[in-house]
Amino acid sequence: MTETHTANSITIVDPNEFEASFSERDRFALEVLVGLSESRKRLPSRFMYDDEGSRLFTRITEMDVYYPTECEIETLRRNVDRIVSTVGSEPFNLVEFGPGNGRKARILIEPLLEAGLEFDYVPIDIAREYIDEIVTAFRESYPTLSIKALVSDYFAGLKWLTGQSNRKNIGLFLGSNIGNFSHAEARIFLRNMWSSLNPDDTVIIGFDLKKDIEMLLLAYNDPGGITAEFNLNLLRRINREIGGHFDCAKFRHFGTYDVFSGGMESYLVSKEDQTVAIDGIGRSFSFKAWEPIHTEYSYKYLISDIEQLARDTGFVVKEHLFDSNDWFVDSIWTVHKDGNADGDASAC
Ligand code: AVI
């Protein structure tokens, strides 16, 4: 892992140079090959976020029908004093997993600076360009803020951080990104986070709550078709990066809700029988008329689900912070580790 000091207060840690033999493009090609070869075709949602996908996702967050972003911003704003008070007065790291454009972190950073607290802001993201953008923007907005920006896988970055700093960590995993994991993946993710943190560290996790089904369906099937474009961009990305020959007009976006699992599910459905070649992986894939490709889960939670998830992964729920409609929650958890190094791993 190398460290590059770009300014007094900024550290960029880049572990990726050692992993260059397996590029993001190779990984994408492999996942497309595996996902489209299955009898229930699927493409992993994490590949939705290339430059074009990130641009489309930002547009989604600006739509009135896509309520989670505004709900979480309201949640953070109306509860900022409570969050500042949970932090305590000791120096700490404010670690943000996947900071996006940093819009939500700003809501916390300003009052934390005003309160005169000593902390490093530590955004962690695998994509160097996002980290560069946030560092540039935050250096301009907050000249006194100390930033340690980590270009890294979340847990490698967190392990590096806890290995070189024994400050308390306050982790932010906002935006209901946890909802894009299956329930099993969410448990694995949170348990990994637990393992990488120290006892009594805090995490604040954004969960979208179960709610009126019409509202969910509208949020993921907006009338302007931006969500459809966001979903179809996966096929365009295959065309751009690995020589696919998808005709997007021959697929449609379909967003539906599984009341049993609480998952909004997104699909791309083939409108006709067709065979599509992907030159970069030397294969063609056949689609029957109305055959789906699963592309995304967005799980919605009950408070009882969240509390169970915390217990199962070794955390203690401190507080739930809500927006004024109770549509969204930022849940504050602390890391519980007793004498046993494995903690309470009962459900893992
Ligand atoms: C990033 N993630 C939390 C969004 C969600 O709501 O699951 C992605 C998204 N997909 C369609 N619309 C928004």
Residues whose N, C-alpha, C, O or C-beta is under 5 A from the ligand:
A	BS01	AVI	I60 G175 S176 N177 Y297 S298
